[in-house]
Amino acid sequence: MNATERVATFLSHLLQNAPVDDVIRLPMTRNAIADYLGLTTETVSRTFTRLRREGVVCPVNTHDVQVKNASRLRSYATAQALAA
């Protein structure tokens, strides 16, 4: 599973439980997310930047991310599930 698939799967799970349909509250820092996903902090940051550039997510503030393209996010997460 590559970094994009790991981060997308993580965000997809958070999106399912989000009180507002398209805004995800990040429950931990990027460092903690990296540790949880088995990635480096730099890789997590680059992956968030890539998803932002592709229009999949948009940071709202340091703790919240807005999902702009949920279907694209799910397709990254699904790629991980199909590879398993």
C-alpha positions as CSV (number, residue, x, y, z in Angstrom):
1,M,0.0,0.0,0.0
2,N,1.5,3.3,-1.0
3,A,1.4,6.6,1.0
4,T,-1.5,8.1,-0.9
5,E,-3.6,5.0,-0.4
6,R,-2.8,4.9,3.3
7,V,-3.6,8.6,3.9
8,A,-6.8,8.4,1.7
9,T,-8.0,5.3,3.7
10,F,-7.3,7.2,6.9
11,L,-9.2,10.3,5.7
12,S,-12.1,8.2,4.3
13,H,-12.7,6.5,7.7
14,L,-12.7,9.9,9.4
15,L,-15.1,11.3,6.7
16,Q,-17.6,8.5,7.5
17,N,-17.8,9.8,11.1
18,A,-17.6,13.5,10.3
19,P,-20.5,15.5,11.8
20,V,-20.3,17.9,8.8
21,D,-20.4,16.0,5.5
22,D,-17.3,17.4,4.0
23,V,-15.2,18.6,6.9
24,I,-12.9,16.2,8.7
25,R,-11.5,17.0,12.2
26,L,-8.0,15.6,12.4
27,P,-7.7,13.8,15.7
28,M,-3.9,14.0,15.8
29,T,-0.9,15.9,14.6
30,R,0.8,15.0,11.3
31,N,3.6,13.4,13.3
32,A,1.0,11.1,15.1
33,I,-0.7,10.4,11.8
34,A,2.7,9.4,10.3
35,D,3.4,7.1,13.2
36,Y,-0.1,5.6,13.0
37,L,0.2,4.9,9.3
38,G,3.8,3.8,9.4
39,L,5.1,6.7,7.3
40,T,7.4,9.6,7.9
41,T,6.0,13.0,8.7
42,E,7.5,14.4,5.5
43,T,5.7,11.8,3.5
44,V,2.4,12.5,5.2
45,S,2.9,16.3,4.5
46,R,3.8,15.6,0.8
47,T,0.7,13.4,0.5
48,F,-1.6,16.1,1.9
49,T,0.0,18.6,-0.5
50,R,-0.6,16.3,-3.4
51,L,-4.2,15.7,-2.4
52,R,-4.6,19.5,-2.1
53,R,-3.1,20.2,-5.5
54,E,-5.3,17.6,-7.1
55,G,-8.4,19.3,-5.5
56,V,-9.3,16.3,-3.3
57,V,-8.9,18.1,0.0
58,C,-8.5,21.7,1.2
59,P,-7.1,22.6,4.6
60,V,-9.5,24.7,6.7
61,N,-7.2,25.2,9.6
62,T,-4.5,23.2,11.5
63,H,-7.1,20.7,12.8
64,D,-9.7,20.5,10.0
65,V,-9.6,19.4,6.3
66,Q,-12.4,19.9,3.9
67,V,-13.0,17.1,1.4
68,K,-13.6,18.7,-2.0
69,N,-13.8,15.4,-4.0
70,A,-15.0,12.5,-1.9
71,S,-15.2,10.1,-4.8
72,R,-11.6,10.7,-5.8
73,L,-10.6,10.2,-2.1
74,R,-12.5,6.9,-2.0
75,S,-10.9,5.8,-5.3
76,Y,-7.5,6.1,-3.7
77,A,-8.7,4.2,-0.6
78,T,-10.4,1.6,-2.8
79,A,-7.1,1.0,-4.7
80,Q,-5.6,-0.1,-1.4
81,A,-8.5,-2.4,-0.7
82,L,-8.3,-4.0,-4.2
83,A,-4.6,-4.6,-3.9
84,A,-5.0,-6.6,-0.6
